[in-house]
């Protein structure tokens, strides 16, 4: 297959799939709002589990998913397997259909995923990486229309009001990692990190009367702290076939003490003024919970089967704001997926044989109970990898469908439609491994 033929049909497919997915996100017109999950309004926001562009289509984090052409932030030990200099990143387009007893609201949210650069100092032995990624997402919109009775306003009549609370921001992680191969089949990795981010919560309240001025204030809470992870990976070749490899991986992250500062601002006549500064709230620390992951990955020729489990100790988390209706609980997430490619280096493959196909499912218990109801999530994923002719780089398109929450206890049930677009660029000419 010639390179022009490959590129011609590749980009036609990419454009077609993007249009196919984007259309449903905008079909509801004026009912569509730019926001994320309503449940991200609690605590530090919704945890983000995206760690590897090739693992996302299998709905796993990728703790044991090894590929010497692709880097990931799932396990720092994987950096020791790299043979190529690599840059990877991408973004998500997520549509939400949120339903409660009052009706259904549709929204969409676009967010960048991780950006990672990795460099093998010694191929298949020692690798380094630098990355930045969102650890939590704090993006929501809560809108309410209602009526105030005369005794509430002292205006002598009923007045309509409009209230809106919006949130933006989240916690991010800047990380430097290193992975090293010990012997032939063991890998170890370490990754110190810096956590940072600002959560902004804006409140707007308007009464439909010229006698009342609009009320608005924005609460900004900034967090910073240092953390770190360690990772292990073990390869076991030839279990059932001379060409197969079983990989077992695990990671552990330390709890992070976040220094928190908060201030409240308001805007009037175009001027911003501070209502309460950081001294009002005093010095505060919030502990971001530690987590453990364990994964297995089985490769046989062009087939890959992978699964991993995540545990996060959210039961020990104490938020900046205490909400009696919210109880934080330990979180478990389990994913299972597979990957297949019909590529054969000894024959001239067709376009569809050249593609990489992925599918998977996951279940997440969530990290909170609201009104005594657990907010859990399940998702199913389908993915396609479109490799270059040399098969060292690729473009990935993944589709997710899932459900989160429940309408019981006065809560919200969310239907989730998501497309993940990511790229993986390997062996860039301006980065050459120093040792081979």
C-alpha positions as a Markdown table, in Angstrom:
| # | Residue | x | y | z |
|---|---|---|---|---|
| 1 | Unk | 0.0 | 0.0 | 0.0 |
| 2 | Unk | 1.5 | 3.3 | -1.0 |
| 3 | Unk | 1.8 | 6.2 | 1.4 |
| 4 | Unk | -0.4 | 8.6 | -0.6 |
| 5 | Unk | -3.2 | 6.0 | -0.8 |
| 6 | Unk | -2.9 | 5.4 | 2.9 |
| 7 | Unk | -3.0 | 9.0 | 3.8 |
| 8 | Unk | -5.8 | 9.8 | 1.4 |
| 9 | Unk | -8.2 | 7.3 | 2.9 |
| 10 | Unk | -7.0 | 7.8 | 6.5 |
| 11 | Unk | -7.9 | 11.4 | 6.7 |
| 12 | Unk | -11.3 | 10.8 | 4.9 |
| 13 | Unk | -12.1 | 8.3 | 7.6 |
| 14 | Unk | -11.0 | 10.6 | 10.4 |
| 15 | Unk | -13.1 | 13.5 | 9.1 |
| 16 | Unk | -16.2 | 11.3 | 8.6 |
| 17 | Unk | -16.0 | 9.8 | 12.1 |
| 18 | Unk | -15.5 | 13.2 | 13.7 |
| 19 | Unk | -18.5 | 14.6 | 11.9 |
| 20 | Unk | -20.6 | 11.5 | 12.8 |
| 21 | Unk | -19.8 | 11.9 | 16.5 |
| 22 | Unk | -20.0 | 15.7 | 16.7 |
| 23 | Unk | -23.5 | 15.9 | 15.2 |
| 24 | Unk | -25.4 | 14.3 | 18.1 |
| 25 | Unk | -23.6 | 16.6 | 20.6 |
| 26 | Unk | -25.1 | 19.7 | 19.0 |
| 27 | Unk | -28.4 | 18.4 | 17.8 |
| 28 | Unk | -30.3 | 19.9 | 20.8 |
| 29 | Unk | -29.5 | 23.5 | 19.8 |
| 30 | Unk | -30.5 | 26.0 | 22.6 |
| 31 | Unk | -30.9 | 23.2 | 25.2 |
| 32 | Unk | -27.2 | 22.4 | 24.9 |
| 33 | Unk | -24.9 | 23.9 | 27.6 |
| 34 | Unk | -21.1 | 23.9 | 27.8 |
| 35 | Unk | -20.4 | 22.0 | 31.0 |
| 36 | Unk | -19.4 | 18.6 | 32.4 |
| 37 | Unk | -20.9 | 16.3 | 34.9 |
| 38 | Unk | -23.0 | 17.8 | 37.7 |
| 39 | Unk | -21.3 | 15.4 | 40.1 |
| 40 | Unk | -18.0 | 17.2 | 39.5 |
| 41 | Unk | -19.4 | 20.1 | 41.7 |
| 42 | Unk | -18.5 | 18.1 | 44.8 |
| 43 | Unk | -15.1 | 18.2 | 46.5 |
| 44 | Unk | -12.1 | 18.5 | 44.1 |
| 45 | Unk | -14.1 | 17.4 | 41.1 |
| 46 | Unk | -14.5 | 14.1 | 39.2 |
| 47 | Unk | -11.3 | 11.9 | 39.1 |
| 48 | Unk | -9.8 | 11.6 | 35.7 |
| 49 | Unk | -8.4 | 8.1 | 34.7 |
| 50 | Unk | -7.0 | 8.8 | 31.2 |
| 51 | Unk | -3.4 | 7.5 | 31.2 |
| 52 | Unk | -2.6 | 6.0 | 27.8 |
| 53 | Unk | -3.9 | 6.7 | 24.2 |
| 54 | Unk | -3.8 | 3.0 | 23.2 |
| 55 | Unk | -5.4 | 1.7 | 26.4 |
| 56 | Unk | -8.4 | 4.1 | 26.4 |
| 57 | Unk | -10.1 | 2.2 | 23.6 |
| 58 | Unk | -9.9 | -0.9 | 25.7 |
| 59 | Unk | -11.4 | 1.0 | 28.7 |
| 60 | Unk | -8.4 | 0.2 | 30.9 |
| 61 | Unk | -5.9 | 2.6 | 32.5 |
| 62 | Unk | -3.0 | 0.6 | 31.0 |
| 63 | Unk | -1.0 | -0.4 | 34.2 |
| 64 | Unk | 0.5 | -3.4 | 32.4 |
| 65 | Unk | -0.2 | -2.5 | 28.7 |
| 66 | Unk | 3.3 | -2.4 | 27.2 |
| 67 | Unk | 4.3 | -1.2 | 23.7 |
| 68 | Unk | 7.8 | -0.1 | 22.9 |
| 69 | Unk | 6.5 | 2.4 | 20.3 |
| 70 | Unk | 4.1 | 4.2 | 22.7 |
| 71 | Unk | 4.5 | 5.9 | 26.1 |
| 72 | Unk | 1.9 | 6.3 | 28.8 |
| 73 | Unk | 1.6 | 7.7 | 32.3 |
| 74 | Unk | -0.2 | 4.6 | 33.6 |
| 75 | Unk | 3.0 | 3.1 | 35.1 |
| 76 | Unk | 6.4 | 4.7 | 35.3 |
| 77 | Unk | 8.0 | 1.3 | 35.0 |
| 78 | Unk | 6.7 | 1.1 | 31.4 |
| 79 | Unk | 9.3 | 3.8 | 30.5 |
| 80 | Unk | 12.0 | 1.2 | 30.7 |
| 81 | Unk | 10.4 | -0.7 | 27.7 |
| 82 | Unk | 10.6 | 2.3 | 25.3 |
| 83 | Unk | 12.6 | 2.1 | 22.1 |
| 84 | Unk | 11.4 | 5.3 | 20.5 |
| 85 | Unk | 11.3 | 9.0 | 21.4 |
| 86 | Unk | 7.6 | 9.7 | 21.8 |
| 87 | Unk | 5.1 | 12.5 | 22.1 |
| 88 | Unk | 1.4 | 11.7 | 22.8 |
| 89 | Unk | -1.6 | 13.7 | 23.7 |
| 90 | Unk | -5.2 | 14.3 | 22.7 |
| 91 | Unk | -8.6 | 15.6 | 23.9 |
| 92 | Unk | -12.1 | 14.5 | 24.7 |
| 93 | Unk | -15.5 | 15.6 | 23.5 |
| 94 | Unk | -18.1 | 14.5 | 26.1 |
| 95 | Unk | -21.9 | 14.8 | 25.8 |
| 96 | Unk | -24.1 | 14.5 | 28.9 |
| 97 | Unk | -27.9 | 13.9 | 29.1 |
| 98 | Unk | -28.8 | 14.6 | 32.7 |
| 99 | Unk | -32.2 | 13.5 | 34.0 |
| 100 | Unk | -33.9 | 14.2 | 37.3 |
| 101 | Unk | -37.5 | 14.6 | 38.5 |
| 102 | Unk | -37.6 | 18.1 | 36.8 |
| 103 | Unk | -36.7 | 16.9 | 33.3 |
| 104 | Unk | -33.6 | 16.4 | 31.1 |
| 105 | Unk | -30.8 | 18.8 | 30.3 |
| 106 | Unk | -28.1 | 18.2 | 27.7 |
| 107 | Unk | -24.6 | 19.6 | 27.8 |
| 108 | Unk | -21.2 | 19.0 | 26.2 |
| 109 | Unk | -17.6 | 19.5 | 27.5 |
| 110 | Unk | -14.3 | 19.6 | 25.5 |
| 111 | Unk | -11.1 | 18.9 | 27.5 |
| 112 | Unk | -7.5 | 18.3 | 26.7 |
| 113 | Unk | -6.0 | 15.0 | 27.9 |
| 114 | Unk | -2.4 | 14.5 | 29.0 |
| 115 | Unk | 0.6 | 15.7 | 27.1 |
| 116 | Unk | 3.7 | 13.5 | 27.5 |
| 117 | Unk | 7.2 | 13.5 | 26.1 |
| 118 | Unk | 9.4 | 10.5 | 26.6 |
| 119 | Unk | 13.0 | 9.7 | 25.7 |
| 120 | Unk | 14.8 | 6.4 | 25.9 |
| 121 | Unk | 18.3 | 7.1 | 27.1 |
| 122 | Unk | 19.1 | 3.4 | 26.6 |
| 123 | Unk | 16.6 | 1.5 | 24.4 |
| 124 | Unk | 14.6 | -1.1 | 26.2 |
| 125 | Unk | 16.4 | -0.4 | 29.5 |
| 126 | Unk | 16.3 | 3.2 | 30.7 |
| 127 | Unk | 13.7 | 5.8 | 29.8 |
| 128 | Unk | 12.7 | 9.3 | 31.0 |
| 129 | Unk | 9.4 | 11.2 | 30.7 |
| 130 | Unk | 7.8 | 14.5 | 31.4 |
| 131 | Unk | 4.0 | 14.9 | 31.4 |
| 132 | Unk | 1.2 | 17.1 | 32.4 |
| 133 | Unk | -2.4 | 15.8 | 32.8 |
| 134 | Unk | -5.7 | 16.6 | 34.5 |
| 135 | Unk | -6.1 | 14.7 | 37.8 |
| 136 | Unk | -9.7 | 15.9 | 38.4 |
| 137 | Unk | -12.3 | 17.8 | 36.4 |
| 138 | Unk | -14.4 | 20.5 | 38.0 |
| 139 | Unk | -16.8 | 21.7 | 35.3 |
| 140 | Unk | -20.5 | 22.0 | 35.8 |
| 141 | Unk | -23.6 | 24.2 | 35.4 |
| 142 | Unk | -26.5 | 24.2 | 37.8 |
| 143 | Unk | -29.5 | 26.3 | 36.7 |
| 144 | Unk | -32.7 | 27.0 | 38.5 |
| 145 | Unk | -35.8 | 29.2 | 37.7 |
| 146 | Unk | -38.3 | 29.9 | 40.4 |
| 147 | Unk | -40.6 | 32.4 | 42.1 |
| 148 | Unk | -40.2 | 34.4 | 45.2 |
| 149 | Unk | -43.2 | 35.1 | 47.4 |
| 150 | Unk | -44.1 | 38.6 | 48.5 |
| 151 | Unk | -42.9 | 38.0 | 52.1 |
| 152 | Unk | -39.5 | 37.0 | 50.8 |
| 153 | Unk | -38.9 | 40.2 | 48.8 |
| 154 | Unk | -41.0 | 42.7 | 50.7 |
| 155 | Unk | -42.0 | 43.9 | 47.2 |
| 156 | Unk | -45.7 | 43.2 | 47.6 |
| 157 | Unk | -45.8 | 40.9 | 44.7 |
| 158 | Unk | -44.5 | 37.6 | 43.5 |
| 159 | Unk | -41.2 | 37.9 | 41.5 |
| 160 | Unk | -39.5 | 35.5 | 39.2 |
| 161 | Unk | -35.8 | 34.7 | 39.8 |
| 162 | Unk | -33.0 | 33.0 | 37.9 |
| 163 | Unk | -30.1 | 31.3 | 39.7 |
| 164 | Unk | -27.0 | 29.8 | 38.1 |
| 165 | Unk | -23.9 | 28.2 | 39.6 |
| 166 | Unk | -21.0 | 27.3 | 37.2 |
| 167 | Unk | -17.7 | 25.6 | 38.0 |
| 168 | Unk | -14.5 | 25.5 | 36.0 |
| 169 | Unk | -11.0 | 24.2 | 36.7 |
| 170 | Unk | -9.6 | 21.1 | 38.4 |
| 171 | Unk | -6.4 | 19.6 | 39.8 |
| 172 | Unk | -3.5 | 19.0 | 37.4 |
| 173 | Unk | -0.4 | 16.9 | 37.8 |
| 174 | Unk | 3.1 | 17.8 | 36.4 |
| 175 | Unk | 5.2 | 14.7 | 36.5 |
| 176 | Unk | 8.8 | 13.6 | 35.7 |
| 177 | Unk | 9.2 | 9.9 | 35.5 |
| 178 | Unk | 12.0 | 7.3 | 34.9 |
| 179 | Unk | 11.8 | 3.6 | 34.2 |
| 180 | Unk | 14.6 | 1.0 | 34.3 |
| 181 | Unk | 14.9 | -2.6 | 33.3 |
| 182 | Unk | 16.4 | -4.9 | 35.9 |
| 183 | Unk | 17.7 | -8.1 | 34.4 |
| 184 | Unk | 15.7 | -9.4 | 31.4 |
| 185 | Unk | 12.1 | -9.3 | 32.6 |
| 186 | Unk | 11.7 | -6.9 | 35.5 |
| 187 | Unk | 11.1 | -3.2 | 35.3 |
| 188 | Unk | 10.9 | -0.5 | 38.0 |
| 189 | Unk | 9.8 | 3.1 | 37.8 |
| 190 | Unk | 9.6 | 6.3 | 39.9 |
| 191 | Unk | 7.8 | 9.5 | 39.2 |
| 192 | Unk | 7.9 | 12.6 | 41.5 |
| 193 | Unk | 5.2 | 15.1 | 40.7 |
| 194 | Unk | 3.8 | 18.6 | 41.4 |
| 195 | Unk | 0.0 | 19.0 | 41.9 |
| 196 | Unk | -1.6 | 22.4 | 41.1 |
| 197 | Unk | -4.9 | 23.9 | 40.1 |
| 198 | Unk | -7.7 | 26.3 | 40.8 |
| 199 | Unk | -11.4 | 25.6 | 41.3 |
| 200 | Unk | -13.6 | 28.5 | 40.4 |
| 201 | Unk | -17.3 | 28.4 | 41.5 |
| 202 | Unk | -19.4 | 31.4 | 40.2 |
| 203 | Unk | -22.8 | 32.2 | 41.6 |
| 204 | Unk | -25.2 | 34.5 | 39.7 |
| 205 | Unk | -28.7 | 35.4 | 41.0 |
| 206 | Unk | -31.1 | 37.7 | 39.2 |
| 207 | Unk | -34.6 | 38.8 | 40.2 |
| 208 | Unk | -37.0 | 39.9 | 37.5 |
| 209 | Unk | -37.4 | 43.4 | 38.8 |
| 210 | Unk | -35.7 | 46.8 | 38.3 |
| 211 | Unk | -35.8 | 47.3 | 42.1 |
| 212 | Unk | -33.2 | 44.5 | 42.6 |
| 213 | Unk | -29.6 | 44.5 | 41.3 |
| 214 | Unk | -28.1 | 41.2 | 40.0 |
| 215 | Unk | -26.0 | 39.5 | 42.6 |
| 216 | Unk | -22.8 | 37.7 | 41.6 |
| 217 | Unk | -19.7 | 36.3 | 43.4 |
| 218 | Unk | -16.9 | 34.0 | 42.4 |
| 219 | Unk | -15.2 | 31.7 | 44.9 |
| 220 | Unk | -11.6 | 30.7 | 43.8 |
| 221 | Unk | -9.7 | 28.0 | 45.7 |
| 222 | Unk | -6.1 | 27.2 | 44.6 |
| 223 | Unk | -4.3 | 24.0 | 45.5 |
| 224 | Unk | -0.6 | 23.1 | 45.3 |
| 225 | Unk | 1.4 | 20.1 | 46.6 |
| 226 | Unk | 4.1 | 17.5 | 45.9 |
| 227 | Unk | 3.5 | 13.8 | 45.3 |
| 228 | Unk | 5.1 | 10.8 | 43.8 |
| 229 | Unk | 4.5 | 7.2 | 42.5 |
| 230 | Unk | 6.4 | 4.0 | 42.1 |
| 231 | Unk | 5.7 | 1.2 | 39.6 |
| 232 | Unk | 6.7 | -2.4 | 38.8 |
| 233 | Unk | 6.3 | -4.5 | 35.7 |
| 234 | Unk | 7.2 | -8.1 | 35.1 |
| 235 | Unk | 7.2 | -9.9 | 31.7 |
| 236 | Unk | 6.5 | -13.7 | 31.5 |
| 237 | Unk | 7.1 | -14.9 | 27.9 |
| 238 | Unk | 6.1 | -18.2 | 26.4 |
| 239 | Unk | 3.2 | -19.3 | 28.7 |
| 240 | Unk | 1.1 | -21.1 | 26.1 |
| 241 | Unk | 2.8 | -20.2 | 22.9 |
| 242 | Unk | 6.4 | -19.2 | 21.9 |
| 243 | Unk | 5.1 | -15.9 | 20.7 |
| 244 | Unk | 3.0 | -14.9 | 23.7 |
| 245 | Unk | 3.9 | -12.6 | 26.6 |
| 246 | Unk | 2.1 | -12.0 | 29.9 |
| 247 | Unk | 2.8 | -8.8 | 31.7 |
| 248 | Unk | 1.9 | -8.0 | 35.3 |
| 249 | Unk | 2.1 | -4.4 | 36.5 |
| 250 | Unk | 1.4 | -2.4 | 39.7 |
| 251 | Unk | 1.7 | 1.1 | 40.9 |
| 252 | Unk | 1.4 | 2.9 | 44.2 |
| 253 | Unk | 1.1 | 6.7 | 44.7 |
| 254 | Unk | 1.6 | 8.5 | 48.0 |
| 255 | Unk | -1.1 | 10.8 | 49.5 |
| 256 | Unk | -0.5 | 14.4 | 48.6 |
| 257 | Unk | -0.9 | 17.2 | 51.1 |
| 258 | Unk | -2.4 | 20.2 | 49.2 |
| 259 | Unk | -1.9 | 23.7 | 50.5 |
| 260 | Unk | -5.2 | 25.5 | 49.9 |
| 261 | Unk | -5.9 | 29.2 | 49.6 |
| 262 | Unk | -9.4 | 30.7 | 49.0 |
| 263 | Unk | -10.7 | 34.1 | 48.1 |
| 264 | Unk | -14.2 | 35.4 | 47.1 |
| 265 | Unk | -14.6 | 38.1 | 44.5 |
| 266 | Unk | -17.6 | 40.1 | 43.0 |
| 267 | Unk | -18.0 | 42.2 | 39.9 |
| 268 | Unk | -20.0 | 45.4 | 39.7 |
| 269 | Unk | -20.0 | 47.9 | 36.9 |
| 270 | Unk | -17.1 | 46.1 | 35.3 |
| 271 | Unk | -14.8 | 46.3 | 38.4 |
| 272 | Unk | -13.7 | 43.2 | 40.3 |
| 273 | Unk | -13.4 | 43.6 | 44.1 |
| 274 | Unk | -12.5 | 41.1 | 46.8 |
| 275 | Unk | -15.2 | 40.3 | 49.4 |
| 276 | Unk | -13.1 | 37.9 | 51.4 |
| 277 | Unk | -9.3 | 37.3 | 51.0 |
| 278 | Unk | -7.2 | 34.3 | 51.8 |
| 279 | Unk | -6.5 | 35.6 | 55.3 |
| 280 | Unk | -10.2 | 35.3 | 56.2 |
| 281 | Unk | -10.1 | 31.6 | 55.6 |
| 282 | Unk | -6.7 | 31.1 | 57.0 |
| 283 | Unk | -4.1 | 28.4 | 56.2 |
| 284 | Unk | -5.7 | 25.2 | 55.1 |
| 285 | Unk | -4.4 | 21.8 | 53.9 |
| 286 | Unk | -6.3 | 19.1 | 52.1 |
| 287 | Unk | -5.1 | 15.6 | 51.6 |
| 288 | Unk | -5.5 | 14.1 | 48.2 |
| 289 | Unk | -5.8 | 10.3 | 48.6 |
| 290 | Unk | -3.3 | 7.7 | 47.7 |
| 291 | Unk | -4.1 | 5.1 | 45.1 |
| 292 | Unk | -3.0 | 1.6 | 44.1 |
| 293 | Unk | -3.4 | -0.1 | 40.7 |
| 294 | Unk | -2.9 | -3.6 | 39.5 |
| 295 | Unk | -3.0 | -4.8 | 35.9 |
| 296 | Unk | -2.4 | -7.8 | 33.7 |
| 297 | Unk | -1.9 | -7.8 | 29.9 |
| 298 | Unk | -1.6 | -10.8 | 27.6 |
| 299 | Unk | -0.2 | -10.5 | 24.1 |
| 300 | Unk | -0.4 | -13.2 | 21.4 |
| 301 | Unk | 0.6 | -12.2 | 17.9 |
| 302 | Unk | -1.9 | -9.5 | 16.9 |
| 303 | Unk | -4.2 | -10.0 | 19.8 |
| 304 | Unk | -4.0 | -8.2 | 23.2 |
| 305 | Unk | -6.2 | -8.8 | 26.3 |
| 306 | Unk | -5.9 | -6.4 | 29.2 |
| 307 | Unk | -7.4 | -5.7 | 32.6 |
| 308 | Unk | -6.7 | -3.5 | 35.6 |
| 309 | Unk | -8.1 | -2.5 | 38.9 |
| 310 | Unk | -7.8 | 0.9 | 40.6 |
| 311 | Unk | -8.2 | 1.6 | 44.4 |
| 312 | Unk | -8.3 | 5.2 | 45.8 |
| 313 | Unk | -8.6 | 6.0 | 49.5 |
| 314 | Unk | -11.3 | 8.7 | 49.3 |
| 315 | Unk | -12.8 | 7.6 | 52.7 |
| 316 | Unk | -10.0 | 9.6 | 54.4 |
| 317 | Unk | -10.6 | 12.8 | 52.3 |
| 318 | Unk | -11.9 | 15.9 | 54.1 |
| 319 | Unk | -13.0 | 18.6 | 51.7 |
| 320 | Unk | -12.6 | 22.4 | 52.2 |
| 321 | Unk | -16.4 | 22.6 | 52.5 |
| 322 | Unk | -18.3 | 20.2 | 54.6 |
| 323 | Unk | -21.6 | 19.0 | 53.0 |
| 324 | Unk | -23.8 | 16.9 | 55.3 |
| 325 | Unk | -25.5 | 15.3 | 52.2 |
| 326 | Unk | -22.2 | 14.0 | 50.8 |
| 327 | Unk | -20.1 | 11.1 | 52.3 |
| 328 | Unk | -16.8 | 10.2 | 50.6 |
| 329 | Unk | -16.1 | 6.5 | 50.2 |
| 330 | Unk | -13.1 | 4.4 | 48.9 |
| 331 | Unk | -13.2 | 4.1 | 45.2 |
| 332 | Unk | -12.7 | 1.0 | 43.0 |
| 333 | Unk | -12.6 | 0.9 | 39.2 |
| 334 | Unk | -12.1 | -2.3 | 37.1 |
| 335 | Unk | -11.7 | -2.4 | 33.4 |
| 336 | Unk | -11.4 | -5.2 | 30.8 |
| 337 | Unk | -10.7 | -4.9 | 27.1 |
| 338 | Unk | -9.0 | -6.3 | 24.0 |
| 339 | Unk | -7.1 | -5.1 | 21.0 |
| 340 | Unk | -6.7 | -6.8 | 17.6 |
| 341 | Unk | -5.0 | -6.0 | 14.3 |
| 342 | Unk | -5.0 | -8.0 | 11.0 |
| 343 | Unk | -1.7 | -6.6 | 10.0 |
| 344 | Unk | 0.8 | -9.1 | 8.5 |
| 345 | Unk | 4.3 | -7.7 | 7.7 |
| 346 | Unk | 4.8 | -10.5 | 5.1 |
| 347 | Unk | 1.8 | -9.5 | 3.0 |
| 348 | Unk | 0.3 | -6.3 | 1.6 |
| 349 | Unk | -2.6 | -5.6 | 3.9 |
| 350 | Unk | -5.9 | -3.9 | 2.9 |
| 351 | Unk | -6.8 | -0.6 | 4.6 |
| 352 | Unk | -9.1 | -2.3 | 7.1 |
| 353 | Unk | -6.5 | -5.0 | 7.9 |
| 354 | Unk | -4.0 | -2.2 | 8.6 |
| 355 | Unk | -6.2 | -0.7 | 11.4 |
| 356 | Unk | -6.1 | -1.5 | 15.1 |
| 357 | Unk | -9.4 | -2.4 | 16.7 |
| 358 | Unk | -10.2 | -2.0 | 20.4 |
| 359 | Unk | -13.1 | -2.6 | 22.7 |
| 360 | Unk | -13.7 | -2.8 | 26.5 |
| 361 | Unk | -15.9 | -2.2 | 29.5 |
| 362 | Unk | -15.4 | -0.7 | 32.9 |
| 363 | Unk | -17.2 | -0.3 | 36.2 |
| 364 | Unk | -16.5 | 2.5 | 38.7 |
| 365 | Unk | -18.0 | 2.6 | 42.2 |
| 366 | Unk | -17.4 | 6.3 | 42.4 |
| 367 | Unk | -15.9 | 8.2 | 45.4 |
| 368 | Unk | -19.1 | 9.5 | 47.0 |
| 369 | Unk | -22.5 | 8.9 | 48.4 |
| 370 | Unk | -25.0 | 11.7 | 48.0 |
| 371 | Unk | -28.3 | 11.5 | 50.0 |
| 372 | Unk | -27.2 | 7.9 | 50.9 |
| 373 | Unk | -27.0 | 6.9 | 47.2 |
| 374 | Unk | -23.8 | 5.7 | 45.6 |
| 375 | Unk | -22.8 | 7.6 | 42.4 |
| 376 | Unk | -21.3 | 4.7 | 40.3 |
| 377 | Unk | -20.5 | 4.7 | 36.6 |
| 378 | Unk | -20.3 | 2.0 | 33.9 |
| 379 | Unk | -18.9 | 2.5 | 30.4 |
| 380 | Unk | -18.4 | 0.5 | 27.2 |
| 381 | Unk | -15.8 | 1.6 | 24.6 |
| 382 | Unk | -14.9 | 1.0 | 21.0 |
| 383 | Unk | -11.7 | 2.3 | 19.5 |
| 384 | Unk | -9.8 | 2.4 | 16.2 |
| 385 | Unk | -6.1 | 3.0 | 15.8 |
| 386 | Unk | -4.8 | 4.4 | 12.5 |
| 387 | Unk | -1.1 | 3.7 | 12.2 |
| 388 | Unk | 1.4 | 5.3 | 9.8 |
| 389 | Unk | 3.0 | 3.1 | 7.1 |
| 390 | Unk | 6.0 | 2.4 | 9.4 |
| 391 | Unk | 3.5 | 1.6 | 12.3 |
| 392 | Unk | 5.5 | 3.6 | 14.8 |
| 393 | Unk | 3.1 | 6.4 | 15.1 |
| 394 | Unk | -0.7 | 6.5 | 15.1 |
| 395 | Unk | -3.9 | 8.4 | 15.4 |
| 396 | Unk | -6.6 | 7.0 | 17.8 |
| 397 | Unk | -10.4 | 7.5 | 17.8 |
| 398 | Unk | -12.3 | 6.0 | 20.8 |
| 399 | Unk | -16.0 | 6.0 | 21.5 |
| 400 | Unk | -17.5 | 5.7 | 25.0 |
| 401 | Unk | -21.1 | 5.2 | 26.1 |
| 402 | Unk | -22.0 | 5.0 | 29.8 |
| 403 | Unk | -24.3 | 5.8 | 32.6 |
| 404 | Unk | -23.6 | 7.5 | 35.9 |
| 405 | Unk | -25.7 | 8.1 | 39.0 |
| 406 | Unk | -29.3 | 7.5 | 39.7 |
| 407 | Unk | -32.6 | 9.4 | 40.0 |
| 408 | Unk | -33.2 | 7.8 | 43.4 |
| 409 | Unk | -32.9 | 10.1 | 46.4 |
| 410 | Unk | -33.5 | 13.2 | 44.3 |
| 411 | Unk | -30.2 | 12.8 | 42.4 |
| 412 | Unk | -29.4 | 13.0 | 38.7 |
| 413 | Unk | -28.8 | 10.2 | 36.3 |
| 414 | Unk | -26.4 | 11.0 | 33.5 |
| 415 | Unk | -26.2 | 9.3 | 30.1 |
| 416 | Unk | -22.6 | 9.8 | 28.7 |
| 417 | Unk | -21.5 | 9.9 | 25.1 |
| 418 | Unk | -17.8 | 10.5 | 24.6 |
| 419 | Unk | -15.3 | 10.6 | 21.8 |
| 420 | Unk | -11.5 | 10.6 | 22.5 |
| 421 | Unk | -9.1 | 11.8 | 19.9 |
| 422 | Unk | -5.4 | 11.1 | 20.5 |
| 423 | Unk | -2.1 | 11.0 | 18.7 |
| 424 | Unk | 1.1 | 9.1 | 19.2 |
| 425 | Unk | 4.2 | 10.4 | 17.4 |
| 426 | Unk | 7.3 | 8.2 | 17.7 |
| 427 | Unk | 11.0 | 8.6 | 16.8 |
| 428 | Unk | 11.0 | 12.3 | 16.2 |
| 429 | Unk | 14.0 | 13.4 | 14.2 |
| 430 | Unk | 15.0 | 16.1 | 16.7 |
| 431 | Unk | 15.3 | 13.7 | 19.6 |
| 432 | Unk | 17.8 | 10.8 | 19.2 |
| 433 | Unk | 18.6 | 8.3 | 21.9 |
| 434 | Unk | 22.1 | 8.8 | 23.2 |
| 435 | Unk | 22.7 | 5.2 | 23.9 |
| 436 | Unk | 21.7 | 2.3 | 21.7 |
